[in-house]
Amino acid sequence: MAALNEAYTGDVHGVRGADYACYREARRAGLRGTFRAFLSSRVQNVDSIVRQADRKLPVSNLRGEVLFNSWAEMFNGDGAPFPHPPRIYSFNGKNVLTDLSWPHKAVWHGALVSGERALDTSCDAWHASSRDKVGLAGNLKGPRLLEQSPYTCDKRLILLCIEATSELFVQRKRRDTDDR
């Protein structure tokens, strides 16, 4: 799990735009896995981003420190409580809790505590930066990542990315394809 290198309003050009930002920054950081935005929208639940086969794996930060025991455990209905204060770093190595690049220590997600999409609380499917619209976010200084805090979409918050397909899976798939 990593943060994009700067804070974003609720207008991230939709989930596809946010996914592309995650992809681009991961590549610039030398990472080869498939990184996707930690966002729910009208067509996506945040709990479904990671492949089914990988949902029992630990969720770690870019330094390999475990943030959650597993992806599946995050979405058991408790709102993804932090077992210890989160240490989340951006792709360029900054700690989002201590660096001033992120004035609000909250993470956009647009999801219910179960990881399912929360209707009408995703900044117009992540296309709005207006103070008339709201998106759900989790305060990193609070006890849960999927905290249900509404923020107006003009606020610049943290946007997280999760490795949805690991580099190992990509290599294995490529090798299997080459063997044919």
Protein Blocks (a to p, Z undefined) as FASTA:
>chain_A
ZZdfbdcdfbegijklmmmmmmmmmmmnopabdcddddddfkbcfklmpgfklmmpccdd
fkopafbfbfklmmnonoppafbdcddddfkopafklpcklmbacddekiafkopacehi
lgggoiaccfkbccddddfkbmbfklccdcdfkbccddddddfbdfklmmmmmmmmmmZZ
